[in-house]
Amino acid sequence: MSKIIKNLKQFSTSNDRFEGAHLLCPGCAHSIIVRELLNCTDDNLVIANATGCLEVCTAVYPHTSWDASWIHIGFENAATAASGAEAMYKTLKRKGRLKDPNKPVKFVAFGGDGATYDIGFQFLSGAVERGHDFTYICLDNEVYANTGGQRSSSTPRGASTTTTPAGRVSYGNKKYKKDMVAIMAAHGAPYVAQVAPNKWKDMVKKYQKALATKGPVYINAMSACTTEWKFPADKTIDISDMGTDSLVFPLYEIENGTKLTITYRPKNIVPVRDYLGVQGRFKHLFKKENEHVIEEMQKAVNEKWELLQRREEVGV
Amino acid sequence: MEYKGWDQVEAGAVLPSFSQKSCDVVNQKQEERNYADTNSYTASVSDWRVFKPVFNKDVCIDCQNCWVFCPDTAIVSRDKAMLGIDYDHCKGCGICAEVCPTNPKSLIMFFENEENEEVLSQWPEKKKKEK
């Protein structure tokens, strides 16, 4: 049974199951995303967590921040742990060995972008292909933030990271960001979506839909990182706003691998330049010799938005 | 609580969130729960703070924007009303003050060593909209 959330006031009566005093940086968007997932449902949750910022900071011995069943597993196999738990639950239910078989249990896996795009890619692909009933949420901060900011395959073009530093000869990362949402949709997953923490209602709706969907669900959550994106801690929501309004992070969902719906259309589309300008990792792009990268990025964003709109129109 | 040494921690350790069996956490408010010592609710990160948010009840419209965007579960909201800030868990990131929509803001960041009463008595006046 899903919880009905009409407005923010009613949502605020939820009892938090994610406790404070975890050790994530002040202003980290990870905990906003996670809190909303735990608050949007009344069901019991089994959470598998890949290594990454979220795991390292929420379960520092001797404290845990989780009021739900939570397991930490290796860097690559959050999806595997969730699918294993789900398979075991199904078996125990069939054999009649559950104490409360009618109580709904949902299986959720959290992973950072490193654990999802790079290291856990094969495992996630396998779990989605096997069709386990679980939700995978990727907290996409576009960098290996926990180990000091190395580039991942989610890092956008032009970003300066510790392994792709910008300087005299380089403008930072030269590769384009991997389109993970499209890859997961191509697996034929029943529900795939992209969310951002600033649009809380859109996020809650997608979470609830994801938990209600039977089968594997992949959600890509934009998570602004104050440390590696280099902006002041209080600007997390502002930067997320800019990300969604400049269409660098368009909010959309894909059902059954084909039916695409855009869930948020910004009234005023902000130029990508503005989104880049507020982040320290793109500072070097505003030098004269690097201006072409911004133009290329704007072009890529426009093309992607055009593609999304056309796909929505045609319904494929 | 008593800390174990590095050689006393058992591999694959379990950290219980509650001291007794808890089945109905979703319907319990935070103050009603029986937290174990190993729950981070019992810990504090207040020493991380350089700036602290101060809450002015008179200006607040209970929109709950601060509650939904707080990364540290440090905004105390009960029965659709904003009650205040949990200074044990607040890290002073300033998101709550940033998303506050009222004029003047009902949450403003001040230096950690300033007194709340003093600050509240000098709350800024309503600003006129610039045209």
Interface residues (C-beta under 8 A of the other chain):
Chain A: L8 K9 Q10 F11 S12 T13 N15 D16 R17 F18 E19 G20 A21 H22 L23 L24 P26 G27 C28 A29 H30 S31 I32 R35 E36 D42 T58 A59 Y61 P62 H63 T64 S65 W66 D67 A68 P197 W200 T226 P232 A233 D234 K235 T236 I237 D238
Chain B: M1 Y3 K4 V9 A13 L15 S17 F18 S22 V25 V26 N27 Q28 K29 Q30 R33 D37 T38 N39 S40 Y41 T42 A43 S44 V45 W48 D62 C63 Q64 N65 W67 V68 F69 C70 P71 D72 T73 A74 S77 R78 D79 K80 D86 D88 H89 C90 K91 G92 C93 G94 I95 A97 E98 V99 M109
